[in-house]
């Protein structure tokens, strides 16, 4: 991992924490300025946009704010999402449905 990517990864972590993301449920890294996020996106209940109707507390507004803040980090070229509970497609956030 290049030094620039290491610094970006620290900034990504700070942004995730500032946006009340439960980082233990999410794997993330930065390669060549591209942020890769995998796993489950969970928002802690203290977040102002916490959605009690969602089993993980995630609202679309919280997702849009997180995405905006990540894109504002100087050096981030793109963000790749591979989340188990949300899909990012065409600029929209779509909740994945689970079969139980």
Secondary structure as UniProt FT lines:
FT   HELIX           3..18
FT   TURN            19..20
FT   HELIX           23..25
FT   STRAND          26..31
FT   TURN            32..33
FT   STRAND          34..39
FT   TURN            45..46
FT   TURN            48..49
FT   TURN            52..53
FT   TURN            55..56
FT   HELIX           60..71
FT   TURN            74..75
FT   STRAND          78..83
FT   STRAND          86..89
FT   TURN            90..91
FT   STRAND          92..95
//
